Amino acid sequence: MLEELFINTASGYSKDLSTALWQEIKEYYNHKSRKYHNLTHLENLYKEISFCKELIEDWDTVLFALFYHDIIYKSTRNDNEEQSAELAVQRLKEINYPEDKTERCRQMILATKSHLPVSDNDINLFTDADLSILGYDWSKYAKYYKQVREEYSFYPDILYKPGRKKVLKHFLSMSFIYKTDFFRSKYEENAKENIRKELTKL
């Protein structure tokens, strides 16, 4: 599904490069270190964002942000979003994607770092969809946080747990985790409950 989606979208701008770019994306997301930030995450994100497609203004830009937002993901670094955004800009230039849309895609990817509300509703919907897992039922949420722990397996608990607590408490400190009414009504209550439950286990 993802392969067809990407190639069809990219082919609208460059048929010559679409297959090669997909192979690059697949290689990055299939890396053995990826336990959560892999193609399954992209599939879930696509499912979530599709539910609110009618609310999205620039569908192609959202799709390119989806494919590139975690393309660079190294748990030892704190600039993954910046690196991912940079690679997205390079690749979108190669397929002659409009410059203004390329910049919007870059901003969309960078927004996944802080998940703070912005004036661009497409970005808010995209970052909310990226956090949708937080509001799933407990069994799916538990699988998610265990996969994230695996991605950081080289850190001992004494280092990992304080960092994880900080992230979770950051979400709870927000007035709302989700910026849009669409995702807030679906997941807000359950997300906070899940986060509180995970905190008791750290």
URDA-V352852 format. One record per backbone hydrogen bond with DSSP energy under -0.5 kcal/mol. NH is the residue of the N-H (numbers start at 1). CO is the residue of the C=O. E is the energy in kcal/mol with one decimal. If there is no record, write none. Layout:
# URDA-V352852
nh | co | e
NH | CO | E
NH | CO | E
This chain:
# URDA-V352852
nh | co | e
5 | 1 | -2.4
6 | 2 | -2.9
7 | 3 | -2.7
8 | 4 | -2.5
9 | 5 | -2.0
10 | 6 | -3.2
11 | 7 | -2.3
12 | 8 | -0.6
12 | 9 | -0.9
13 | 10 | -2.1
14 | 10 | -2.5
18 | 14 | -1.1
21 | 17 | -2.6
22 | 18 | -2.0
23 | 19 | -2.1
24 | 20 | -1.8
25 | 21 | -2.3
26 | 22 | -2.9
27 | 23 | -2.1
28 | 24 | -2.1
29 | 25 | -2.5
30 | 26 | -1.8
31 | 28 | -1.3
34 | 31 | -2.2
35 | 33 | -0.8
38 | 36 | -2.5
42 | 38 | -1.5
43 | 39 | -2.5
44 | 40 | -2.3
45 | 41 | -2.5
46 | 42 | -2.6
47 | 43 | -2.2
48 | 44 | -2.4
49 | 45 | -2.7
50 | 46 | -2.0
51 | 47 | -1.1
52 | 49 | -0.8
53 | 50 | -1.5
55 | 52 | -2.0
56 | 53 | -1.6
59 | 57 | -0.6
62 | 58 | -1.9
63 | 59 | -2.3
64 | 60 | -2.5
65 | 61 | -2.3
66 | 62 | -2.3
67 | 63 | -2.2
68 | 64 | -1.8
69 | 65 | -1.9
71 | 68 | -1.2
73 | 71 | -0.7
77 | 74 | -2.3
83 | 79 | -2.6
84 | 80 | -2.9
85 | 81 | -2.6
86 | 82 | -2.2
87 | 83 | -2.1
88 | 84 | -2.4
89 | 85 | -2.3
90 | 86 | -2.1
91 | 87 | -2.5
92 | 88 | -2.7
93 | 89 | -2.1
94 | 90 | -1.6
95 | 91 | -1.2
96 | 93 | -1.5
97 | 92 | -2.9
102 | 98 | -2.4
103 | 99 | -2.1
104 | 100 | -1.7
105 | 101 | -2.3
106 | 102 | -2.1
107 | 103 | -2.4
108 | 104 | -2.1
109 | 105 | -2.2
110 | 106 | -2.4
111 | 107 | -1.8
112 | 109 | -1.4
113 | 110 | -1.7
114 | 110 | -0.5
115 | 111 | -2.4
121 | 119 | -0.7
124 | 120 | -1.9
125 | 121 | -2.6
126 | 122 | -2.3
127 | 123 | -2.8
128 | 124 | -2.0
129 | 125 | -2.3
130 | 126 | -1.9
131 | 127 | -1.0
131 | 128 | -0.7
132 | 129 | -1.3
134 | 131 | -1.8
135 | 132 | -1.9
136 | 133 | -1.5
140 | 137 | -0.6
141 | 137 | -2.3
142 | 138 | -3.2
143 | 139 | -1.7
144 | 140 | -2.0
145 | 141 | -2.5
146 | 142 | -1.8
147 | 143 | -1.9
148 | 144 | -2.3
149 | 145 | -1.8
150 | 146 | -1.8
151 | 147 | -1.7
152 | 148 | -1.0
152 | 149 | -0.6
153 | 150 | -1.7
155 | 152 | -2.1
159 | 156 | -1.8
160 | 156 | -2.8
161 | 157 | -2.3
163 | 159 | -1.1
164 | 160 | -2.6
165 | 161 | -2.7
166 | 162 | -1.9
167 | 163 | -1.8
168 | 164 | -2.5
169 | 165 | -2.8
170 | 166 | -1.7
171 | 167 | -1.7
172 | 168 | -2.0
173 | 169 | -1.6
174 | 170 | -0.6
174 | 171 | -1.0
184 | 180 | -2.5
185 | 181 | -2.3
186 | 182 | -0.7
187 | 183 | -2.8
188 | 183 | -0.5
188 | 184 | -1.6
191 | 187 | -2.8
192 | 188 | -2.1
193 | 189 | -1.7
194 | 190 | -2.7
195 | 191 | -2.5
196 | 192 | -2.3
197 | 193 | -2.0
198 | 194 | -2.6
199 | 195 | -2.3
200 | 196 | -1.2
201 | 197 | -0.5
201 | 198 | -1.5
202 | 199 | -1.1
